[in-house]
Amino acid sequence: MNPRYLMLLAFLAPLAQADDNSPAYNQCMDKASSTQAMSSCIQAETQLQDQRLNRVYKQLMAKLDSAPQQSLRDVQRQWIGYRDANCKFHVQATGGTLAQLEGGMCMLDMNRERAAELERVLSPGQ
């Protein structure tokens, strides 16, 4: 394997092992031997985490009364703006080959963490 990719895998390994990623994602990252392959793994997992986030958001909205619903809607819109700006910054700050992966990991991590956060609100104590 190319030493450059080994270094890249070493950089991303801790990120790939984060809690609540799908087993398919972990397997994909274990097999990925190029930046493009890793990017594909990240994109697929980001879609799964985005679906998770949307599902829990809808469940939480259905559970809340009108005033908290409006608050959640407002906060979620602000969070999306922050997520997008934050991940854009990560891409700009990293630059080079890693920028694509860094931006993708930022979106993946933030979506996964937000979904987990809303799950805790939906089902406190679990």
Sequence and secondary structure as in RCSB ss.txt:
>XXXX:A:sequence
MNPRYLMLLAFLAPLAQADDNSPAYNQCMDKASSTQAMSSCIQAETQLQDQRLNRVYKQLMAKLDSAPQQSLRDV
QRQWIGYRDANCKFHVQATGGTLAQLEGGMCMLDMNRERAAELERVLSPGQ
>XXXX:A:secstr
  HHHHHHHHHHHHHHT TT  HHHHHHHHH  SHHHHHHHHHHHHHHHHHHHHHHHHHHHHHS HHHHHHHHHH
HHHHHHHHHHHHHHHHHHH HHHHHHHHHHHHHHHHHHHHHHHHHHHSTT 
